[in-house]
Amino acid sequence: MSKGNILGNMRWLALVAFSSVSVFAFGQADVSGPDQYPQFRGYGGLPGNGMPILPSGLKGRGGATSISTPVGYSMQTWNFHIGGSVMSTNSGIPPFNGRSGGGEFFNGNGTIWMAGALKCDWWGTFTVTNVIVSGSGDNTTNYHLQFPKEGDTLAFAAGLQDVTGEIGSAGDTFPVEDERTSRSFYFVATEQFWGGKGYVSAGWGTRRFQKGFVNASYWVKDDVVVFAEHDGFNFNGGVGYSLGRFGRGIGNHDMVGHMSLGLIRGKYPFWTVGVGM
């Protein structure tokens, strides 16, 4: 694929992703309710979500991949990542699942994220992500600290999803239960397997992660990765495609692109697109 085609596709996909947040709606009855954390059951805004991460901290092709659960790696210092995601409220793939007769163009839940990383002396590498989860501007911040690695590929990390705890844990149709905090701590470990083509992560935490979680990904081709997870509630899975490296970004870092498509709970399609540098 030529650089011009890649840039053209990325511009179109980014426009679609960012437009989606303005039509946020939540209709999935079986992923909302008391302590179901509906805003975080699709894209979670954590390392590995929407952009693969290598043990070195580089992003994109060949890295550990997940959907709503974290991996143990952090981005390299002064790296950045921005992107968007849509999770369908029915069985159709956004934006092709709008109601007939001129109804909603995006019948889904939009999310936008912006992430950056920095080194914290001997503590490890720190990733901070801001996530916008609704058209009304509801947003939160996630923190993720990867400790100094044990060997080349084994990594341990601790994190905090939704530092303010104000996104809520039940969804807007359950206003009383939704007042319960969605602030969730977690610990996760990741190791590389299968000749360097695959990764397995497992972890546990509080609130959103109190049931434990596991995720795995495997690169079936240089540009294609398959991934699956159990997030403590149900199985999710999908396939991702690396758009490769193109151009230079901030700090002379290569720009990389990635997109993915899959199913939440085996029934709600989602897709993501992101650019990192």
N, C-alpha and C positions, 0 to 999 in steps of 0.2 A: 504494500500500500504506500503511495507516495505521501510526502510530507503535506502537500496541499490537500489531499483527500482526508488525511487524518485530522488536520486542523479544521476542515470544513465539517466533518462529522462531529468533532468535539464541540464546535460552536452550536450546532443544531441540538445535540444532546444536552448541553449545558442549559440552553434556553428552555427546553422541555422540563428539565429537572427543577430549575428555579421558578418556572411558572407554576409548578405543581403546588408549591407551598401556599399559594393564595386561595386555593380551593379546598383546604383541609376539611375533611369530614371523617367521622368514625362510625362505621356500621357493622363491624365484625362482633357479633354478640358473644361468640365463644372465645374471644381474646380480650374482652373487657369485663369489668366487674371487680368486686373487692379483691385487692392484692393480686391483680392480674397484670398491672403495669402496661396498659395498652400502648402508650407512647413509645415504649422501648421494645416491643415484641417484633417489630420489623428491624430497620436499621438502628443500631444502638449507639453510634457515635464513639466507638471504642477502637483501639488499634486492631487492625485486621479487618474491620468492617468497611466494606466498600473500596479498600485499597490494600493489596497484599504487601506484607512486610517481610524482608529477608532477615536472617540472623544478624547481618551487618548493620541493619537499620535502613538500608536502601529500600525504596518502594517499587512496586510493580512486579514484573515478570519473575516467576520463580519463588514468590514469597508465601508466607502463611496467610490463609484467607478464612474469613468467617462472616457471619451475618449480624447477629445481635449479641454474641458473646465475645469476650476479649481473647487475644493471644498474648503470649508473654513478651513479645518484642516491642520495642519502642522505635520511633523514627530517629534518624540521625539528627545530631544537633543542628539547629537552624534550618531544618527542612520544614516544608509547609505542604498542606493538602487541603483542597476545597472540592466540594461536590454536592450532589443531590440524590434523593431517592424517592420513589413512590411505591407504596404498598396498597394493593387493590382492596376495595371494600366488598368486592364480589369475585366471581370466578374469572373475570376478564382481565386482560393485560392493559393497564393504563398506557396511552390515552385512548385506546380503542374500545373502552368499556363504558362510555358515557351512555346515558339513557337515550332512547330513540326519541325523535321529534324535537331535537334541539335541547336536550337536557344537559347535565353536567358533562363537560369535555373530559375532565379528569375525575373519575369516580374513585378516588383513592386518597391516601394520607401522605402528604408531602413533608419532606425533611431536608434541611440544608445544613451542612456542617463545614467548619473551618478549623483546622488543626495545625499546631506548631510544636516543635520539640527543642529542648535545650539540655545541656549537661549540668548536673548538680554535683560538682566536685566528686567526692568518693561515694556519694549515695547512688549514683547511676544516671540514667537518662530519663528525662521527664517530658511527657507528652500532654499538652493541654488542648482540649477540643471544646469549641462552642457549638451547640446544636440548637437550631430553630425548628420547633416541632408543630407550629400552627401558623395560619395566615394572620392571626391576631398578634403575632410576635412572641408567643410563649417560647422561652429559650432557657437553656441551662448550660452549665460547664461541667465537663468530665476531666478528672486528673488520673494519670497513669504513670507509675514509676517502675521502670525496669532496673532491677538490681544488677551489679556487675556480673557478667555471664559466667556460668560454670562450664568452662570449655568453649568450643567453637559454636555450638548450636543450642545447648540446653540453657534456657532462660527462665527466670522467675520474676514476677512482677506483682505489684499491689496497686489497687486503684479505687477511685470513688466516682460512681456514676450519679449525676444530678446533685451537685454540691449543695444547692439551695434546698432541695427536697420539695420544691413547690410545683413541679409538673403534675404530681398526683399519682396515685397507685390504682385507680379504679376506672377513670374515664368520666367525661362530662355528664353521662346519663346516670351516674351514681354520685351526686354532689357531696353527700355526707361522707361516704367511704373514700372519695377522692381527696378529702382533706388529709388523709393519712400520708405521711412523708414517703417519697419515692427515693430518698437518698440511700444509696446502696454501696457498701464496701465489698471488695472482692480480692482474692488472691488467685493467681493463675500460673501454671508452668507449661512451657512449650518445648518440644523436642522435634528435631528433624529426622525423618526416616526414609526408607525406600530409595536409597541411593541419592538422597538429596532432593528428590522430587515431591516428597510428602511431609506433612506436619500433623502432629496430634497435640492438642492442648486440653487441659482439664483444670477445673478450679471450683471454688466454693466461696460464699460470702454471706452477706446479710440482705434482708428484704428481697429485692429482685433476684438475688443469686443464692438465697438460702437453701434451695433444693439441689444445688450443685449444677455443673454444666460440663459439657465436653464438645469439642469441635475437631474436625479433621479436614484436610484438603490435600489434593494430589494433582500435579501438573501432567495431564495426559499428552500434551504437546507443548512446544515451547511457549505458545501464546494462549493456551487453553487450560483452565483449572476447573476441577469439580470439587465441591465442598459440601459438607453436611455438619449439622450440629444438633445436640439436644440441649435446649436452653433451660432445662428444669421444668418446663411445661409441656413441650412437644418437640417433634423433629421438624427441622427446616433444612432445605438444601437447594443447590443451584449450580450454575456453571458461570465462569467468568472468562473474559477475553482481554488480554493485554493489548493496548493500542501502541505499545512501544515507547521509545524515547524520541522526543522531538524538541528542538529549540533549547534555549537557555533561559532560566528564570532568575529569581533573586539569588545573589551570592554566586552566580555562575553555575548553579546546579542544573543538571539536565531536567527537563520537564517530562513527566511520564503520564500516560492516561490509562484508565482501566474502566471496564463496564461489566455488569453482571446481571443475571436474570435467574429467578428461582421461585420457590413456593414456601410460604409460611404455613405451618400446620398442615401441609399437604394440600391446601385448597386456595390460599390467597396469593396470587402472583405478586412479585415485586421486581423492581429493577433499580440499579444504581449506575451513576456515571461520575467519575472524579478525575481531577488533575492534580498531580503533586510535583513538587520541585525541591 
